[in-house]
Amino acid sequence: MVSDLSRREDELRNARERLITQGLVRASFPASLVAEEIEQSWRRSVSHRVDPGAGPHILGEIDPDSAILRAAGRILDQWQTNLTDSRLALFLADEDGRIVSRRIVDAQDARTLDRANAAEGFDFSEQALGTNGLGTPIEARGVVFIRGNEHFNDALAQLACAGAPIKHPITGRIVGSLSIASHVDSASPLMVAMARQAGHEIAEALELMADSRNLELARTYRQFRSSKHPVLVMNSETVMTDLPALAHFDAESHAYLWETLRLHRWDQDKLHIELPILGTEAIVKRLGRPGQDAIFALEFMEPGGNAAAEQLAVVHHPKRASTPSLRETLNSLVAQRAHTTPYGTVQRQLSAAAAVDGLLHVVGEPGAGKRYQTSRWLRQHTGQEPAVFTASDLALDDDVWVNADAALQEGRGIVVIGGNNLDAGLRSRLEDFAKLPRPATHPGARVILTERTGEDHTAAAVPVAVRVPSLAELRNELPDVVREVAADLFPGVPAPRFSPAALQALLAWRWPGNAGELARLLGTLQKTTGGGLIQTKDLPVAMLQASWSTLGRYEQSGREAIVAALRDAEGNKSRAAEILGIGRTTLYRKMRALKIDDEERMMAPGA
């Protein structure tokens, strides 16, 4: 019997080594030796490039007040008491696969577990350690029984582990896992039933906690919804508001709001806050426990309302017939926001500068859109297309000055580009030219000089200049910039729509060509997509590669493995899933999370 077990362990070790050396496509095993769920986990481990000889690493401090620990504490205590006469150990991991609690029944087992770094704080995720009793249930979303060399990591070969995922009863999200471990020689199939039962009990405890939190959220919403302003109440997982208003909120908006409010340094329980992503302001009141268990009630105000900042977060009005819906309020705010767009600020600054006679100065980095913004302002104020001259034109031909004066007399306005190339004499002449009295000239017909910044010749000597920001400076406002530039390029055409992955790629891009590069990209996309949804496959490869580089090490290796499997399977997702040892649904989920489009399957990073 011992020799049979020893022989099986050797065969398992050899099978795992074949998978590592031969690769995911060529290697195969008999089902009698390697169970399907173990083989799938091995394949995932290889695709994540897990080193079987490397130990786990510390994944940061444990929050003793986390929801999963609070839910599991009493249950783990009870199980530890019930297992007093056994040689079993209990482990609890959070959603990242980090061990947050270890319960040892027999002190002699501590040394064995310590040698494997099976202790609080260590990362036992499948991406870090390969097949194991804590990380694999999270990844497979099911109960597993892993014995001896079925573990991917060599240090766990002396253990047998039954693991079960812990699924949040309301959200359905996997929030952790529980594992019961023993020495491999003492393994029993009963460990599977025990792990499943313990995991179920923790999920029930989470449900009781979740019900309590959501009941508190509902009570808060009922308390605040009688306000004369639209109200939204939220915690880390749930938003409560009027149904029509949900069209204005998505996962990105919720994440932004939650992080903004959670990270705020609260010195009192209410504040007046600007919310640029929603184009509005709100009075926010914090309720409940700090941190992840907090509840925030937001009462939306119109931007710039001084009275709003002085009001309490709750104003009761029993009669609500005249109360505007959140949809109406946000639609109004969006209309107001059109006057506060990034380039709208440039236009207002130009109008302010034009209050003084003389030459107007516009500065900015190469490609920032100086000529475009100045021409736009002149068109809006004269109703005509401006005349455009270069600094070289002014230096080489006196007839240019005559033509420039004629353009002003016609009420058109003038843009002079390349101001860095003007010497002191020409600059002085241009300033005098701009100040010449022209009584019959349209007041909007002005002379505007554009100059580069960031090079040897800067506009630092210009006393008053309107600065056009670079696109890199506007990264946080990029969606607004895209809509604004697209509206100018394609009047009357709906704003371009980007998939979440494509928008993330735009945000990750450095924009070396500035606003000019964005305008060219939008022009190309308008032609290639015909106004449809823009996906990552529609973007330049270099932009995609920049987006990939923002992924973590595990995510990057996982992405490369999926792209390679799709390429080996010639785009067949079912076959690719088999190669990777995952289900098709999991493959689809990973493709979405890692920004892999169908058309990308034949394109590897760096191609």
Salt bridges, closest charged atoms under 4 A:
ASP4 OD1 - ARG7 NH2 2.52
ASP10 OD1 - ARG13 NH1 2.94
GLU17 OE2 - ARG16 NH2 3.82
GLU39 OE2 - ARG43 NE 3.12
ASP65 OD1 - ARG70 NE 3.48
ASP65 OD2 - ARG289 NH2 2.20
ASP77 OD1 - ARG103 NH1 2.52
ASP94 OD2 - ARG98 NE 2.96
GLU95 OE1 - ARG173 NH1 2.31
ASP106 OD2 - ARG87 NE 3.47
ASP109 OD1 - ARG87 NH2 2.59
ASP114 OD1 - ARG102 NH1 2.91
ASP123 OD2 - HIS57 NE2 3.54
GLU126 OE1 - ARG44 NE 2.58
GLU139 OE2 - LYS590 NZ 2.92
GLU150 OE2 - ARG8 NH2 3.13
ASP154 OD1 - ARG16 NH2 2.65
ASP185 OD2 - HIS183 ND1 3.59
GLU204 OE2 - HIS200 NE2 3.10
GLU237 OE1 - HIS168 NE2 3.72
GLU237 OE2 - ARG173 NH2 3.17
GLU259 OE1 - ARG262 NH2 2.86
ASP269 OD1 - ARG286 NH2 3.34
GLU281 OE1 - HIS272 NE2 3.11
ASP293 OD2 - ARG70 NH2 2.67
ASP293 OD1 - ARG213 NE 3.83
ASP293 OD2 - ARG289 NE 3.34
GLU385 OE2 - ARG379 NH1 3.10
ASP398 OD1 - ARG429 NH1 3.56
ASP405 OD1 - ARG438 NE 2.86
GLU410 OE1 - ARG412 NH1 3.73
GLU451 OE2 - HIS361 ND1 3.69
GLU451 OE1 - ARG427 NH2 2.91
GLU455 OE1 - ARG452 NE 2.98
GLU473 OE2 - ARG467 NH2 2.65
ASP480 OD2 - ARG337 NH2 2.69
ASP480 OD1 - ARG483 NH2 2.51
GLU484 OE2 - ARG376 NH1 3.08
ASP488 OD2 - ARG376 NH1 3.46
ASP538 OD1 - LYS537 NZ 3.31
GLU560 OE1 - ARG49 NH2 2.88
GLU578 OE1 - ARG575 NH1 3.49
ASP598 OD1 - LYS573 NZ 3.13
GLU600 OE2 - ARG559 NH2 2.37
